[in-house]
Amino acid sequence: MAMQLYAHPFSSYCQKALIAFYENDIPFELRLLEHDNEQVMAEFAALWPLKRFPVLVDSDRTVVESSIIIEHLGLHHPGPVRLIPDDPRAALDVRAMDRFFDNYISTPQQKFVFDSLRDAENRDPQGVAEARSMLDTAYRWLDVAMAGREWAASDTFSLADCAAAPALFYADWTHPIDETFENVHAYRQRLLARPSFTRAVDEARPYRSLFPLGAPDRD
């Protein structure tokens, strides 16, 4: 029986997990999370009452959180692309960069999105300003870190790049990366050219109207 992935193609964290599946051509069944699909939504809520996605069902095991799903695939469904290095020191560097992209790129980016969905009287301008400042600081740090690097943590594509691709994709839509950060822009373009992420981006194109800040006519 194929694994089941409860996900939506337009979600950044779902794209992060999808990249890992596509890198190694791992078969799975997509259980598309849409509000009008009551059966799938009920299954999802029963599996993970916190209702954060993606969620993977592999036989009798339920796996939550995109990073853990990718680790699970590496352990139980390994392929030629090793997204977690075997060397524990190198693996630590990969996991550190994974957390950087999730915590300091994705999290502040989503602050803008979630705030825009609130009623005007309930918006949080201070929180958005803090998120803007964090993104600027993160972009600046990353520009230095990526000097001379092809991928986020090593010479090979890894878990860290699975996290970086959708994070930088949506962050540049939300709070554009300053043109002076040439290393970040070049890295973002390499990620967009990676076939696994190209596929994820293309699968999400029909849903661009859902982006509450207005999707730009690019990428």
C-alpha positions as CSV (number, residue, x, y, z in Angstrom):
1,M,0.0,0.0,0.0
2,A,1.4,3.4,-1.0
3,M,2.0,5.9,1.7
4,Q,-0.6,8.6,2.1
5,L,0.4,12.3,2.4
6,Y,-2.2,14.7,3.7
7,A,-1.1,18.0,2.2
8,H,-1.9,20.9,0.0
9,P,0.4,21.8,-3.0
10,F,0.4,25.5,-2.2
11,S,1.6,25.1,1.4
12,S,5.3,25.8,2.0
13,Y,5.8,23.0,4.5
14,C,4.0,20.6,2.2
15,Q,6.2,21.6,-0.6
16,K,9.2,21.0,1.6
17,A,8.1,17.4,2.1
18,L,7.1,16.9,-1.5
19,I,10.6,17.9,-2.6
20,A,12.0,14.9,-0.7
21,F,9.5,12.5,-2.3
22,Y,10.4,13.8,-5.8
23,E,14.1,13.8,-5.2
24,N,14.0,10.0,-4.9
25,D,10.8,9.2,-6.9
26,I,9.1,7.8,-3.8
27,P,5.5,6.7,-4.5
28,F,2.7,8.1,-2.4
29,E,-1.0,9.0,-2.5
30,L,-1.8,12.6,-2.1
31,R,-4.8,13.2,0.2
32,L,-5.6,16.7,-0.9
33,L,-6.6,18.9,2.0
34,E,-9.5,21.1,0.8
35,H,-12.4,22.3,2.9
36,D,-15.0,20.9,0.5
37,N,-13.5,17.4,0.8
38,E,-15.1,16.5,4.1
39,Q,-13.9,12.9,4.2
40,V,-10.2,13.8,3.8
41,M,-10.5,16.7,6.3
42,A,-12.1,14.4,8.9
43,E,-9.4,11.8,8.3
44,F,-6.7,14.5,8.8
45,A,-8.3,15.8,12.0
46,A,-8.5,12.3,13.4
47,L,-4.8,11.6,12.6
48,W,-3.5,14.9,14.0
49,P,-5.9,17.0,16.1
50,L,-3.6,20.0,15.9
51,K,-4.4,20.2,12.2
52,R,-1.0,21.2,11.0
53,F,0.2,19.8,7.7
54,P,1.7,17.8,6.1
55,V,0.9,14.5,7.8
56,L,2.3,11.2,6.5
57,V,0.7,7.8,7.0
58,D,3.1,5.0,6.4
59,S,1.5,1.6,7.2
60,D,0.6,1.8,10.9
61,R,2.8,4.9,11.6
62,T,1.6,8.5,11.5
63,V,4.4,11.0,11.0
64,V,4.0,14.8,11.5
65,E,6.1,17.8,10.8
66,S,7.9,18.2,7.4
67,S,11.4,17.8,8.8
68,I,10.5,14.6,10.6
69,I,8.7,13.3,7.5
70,I,11.9,13.8,5.5
71,E,14.0,12.1,8.1
72,H,11.4,9.2,8.1
73,L,11.8,8.8,4.4
74,G,15.5,8.7,4.6
75,L,15.4,5.9,7.2
76,H,12.6,3.8,5.8
77,H,12.5,4.6,2.1
78,P,16.1,5.5,1.2
79,G,17.0,6.5,-2.3
80,P,20.1,7.6,-4.2
81,V,19.7,11.2,-3.0
82,R,20.7,11.3,0.7
83,L,19.1,14.3,2.2
84,I,20.6,13.7,5.6
85,P,24.4,13.0,5.6
86,D,25.6,9.8,7.2
87,D,28.3,11.7,9.0
88,P,26.8,13.0,12.2
89,R,28.8,16.3,12.1
90,A,27.7,17.1,8.6
91,A,24.1,16.0,9.5
92,L,24.2,18.5,12.4
93,D,25.0,21.3,10.0
94,V,22.2,20.3,7.7
95,R,19.7,20.2,10.6
96,A,20.9,23.6,11.8
97,M,20.3,25.2,8.5
98,D,16.9,23.5,8.3
99,R,15.9,25.1,11.5
100,F,17.2,28.5,10.2
101,F,14.9,28.4,7.2
102,D,11.9,27.2,9.2
103,N,12.3,29.6,12.1
104,Y,13.8,32.7,10.6
105,I,12.5,32.8,7.1
106,S,9.2,30.8,7.0
107,T,7.9,31.9,10.4
108,P,8.3,35.7,9.9
109,Q,7.0,35.3,6.3
110,Q,3.9,33.6,7.6
111,K,3.3,36.4,10.1
112,F,2.6,38.8,7.2
113,V,0.2,36.3,5.6
114,F,-1.7,35.4,8.8
115,D,-2.0,39.1,9.8
116,S,-3.5,40.0,6.4
117,L,-6.3,37.4,7.0
118,R,-7.4,39.1,10.2
119,D,-10.1,41.7,10.5
120,A,-8.5,45.2,10.3
121,E,-9.2,46.0,14.0
122,N,-7.4,42.8,15.1
123,R,-4.2,43.2,13.0
124,D,-0.8,43.4,14.7
125,P,1.4,46.1,13.0
126,Q,4.1,45.7,15.6
127,G,4.3,42.0,15.0
128,V,4.5,42.6,11.3
129,A,7.2,45.2,11.8
130,E,9.2,42.7,13.9
131,A,8.8,40.0,11.2
132,R,10.0,42.4,8.6
133,S,13.1,43.2,10.7
134,M,13.8,39.5,11.2
135,L,13.6,38.8,7.5
136,D,16.0,41.6,6.7
137,T,18.4,40.2,9.3
138,A,18.0,36.7,8.1
139,Y,18.6,37.7,4.5
140,R,21.7,39.6,5.4
141,W,23.1,36.6,7.4
142,L,22.3,34.2,4.7
143,D,24.0,36.3,2.0
144,V,27.2,35.9,3.9
145,A,26.7,32.3,4.7
146,M,26.0,31.4,1.0
147,A,29.2,33.0,-0.2
148,G,31.1,30.3,-2.1
149,R,28.4,27.7,-1.4
150,E,26.1,25.9,-4.0
151,W,23.7,24.5,-1.4
152,A,22.7,25.5,2.1
153,A,24.9,23.2,4.2
154,S,27.3,21.3,2.0
155,D,28.2,20.6,-1.6
156,T,25.1,18.3,-2.0
157,F,21.4,19.0,-1.9
158,S,20.0,18.2,1.5
159,L,17.1,18.6,4.0
160,A,18.3,22.2,4.4
161,D,17.6,22.9,0.8
162,C,14.2,21.3,1.0
163,A,13.4,23.8,3.7
164,A,15.0,26.7,1.9
165,A,13.2,26.4,-1.4
166,P,9.6,27.2,-0.4
167,A,10.8,29.4,2.4
168,L,12.7,31.8,0.1
169,F,10.1,31.4,-2.6
170,Y,7.3,32.8,-0.6
171,A,9.5,35.2,1.5
172,D,10.6,37.0,-1.6
173,W,6.9,37.4,-2.6
174,T,6.1,38.7,0.8
175,H,9.1,40.9,1.7
176,P,11.4,41.1,-1.3
177,I,15.0,40.2,-0.8
178,D,17.1,43.3,-1.3
179,E,18.9,43.3,-4.7
180,T,22.3,43.8,-2.8
181,F,22.0,40.2,-1.4
182,E,23.3,38.7,-4.6
183,N,24.2,35.3,-3.0
184,V,20.7,34.8,-1.7
185,H,19.1,35.7,-5.1
186,A,21.5,33.3,-6.9
187,Y,20.7,30.5,-4.4
188,R,17.0,31.1,-4.8
189,Q,17.3,30.7,-8.6
190,R,19.3,27.5,-8.2
191,L,16.5,26.2,-6.0
192,L,13.9,27.1,-8.6
193,A,15.8,25.3,-11.2
194,R,16.0,22.1,-9.2
195,P,13.6,19.6,-10.9
196,S,12.0,18.5,-7.6
197,F,11.2,22.0,-6.6
198,T,10.2,23.0,-10.2
199,R,7.6,20.2,-10.0
200,A,6.3,21.4,-6.7
201,V,6.0,25.0,-7.9
202,D,4.2,23.9,-11.1
203,E,1.8,21.8,-9.1
204,A,0.9,24.8,-7.0
205,R,0.3,27.2,-9.8
206,P,-3.4,26.6,-10.0
207,Y,-3.7,27.8,-6.4
208,R,-1.9,31.1,-6.7
209,S,-5.1,33.1,-6.3
210,L,-5.2,31.9,-2.7
211,F,-2.1,33.9,-1.7
212,P,-3.7,36.6,0.4
213,L,-1.0,39.2,-0.3
214,G,-1.4,38.8,-4.1
215,A,1.0,36.5,-6.0
216,P,3.4,38.4,-8.2
217,D,3.5,37.6,-11.9
218,R,6.8,35.8,-11.8
219,D,8.5,32.6,-10.7
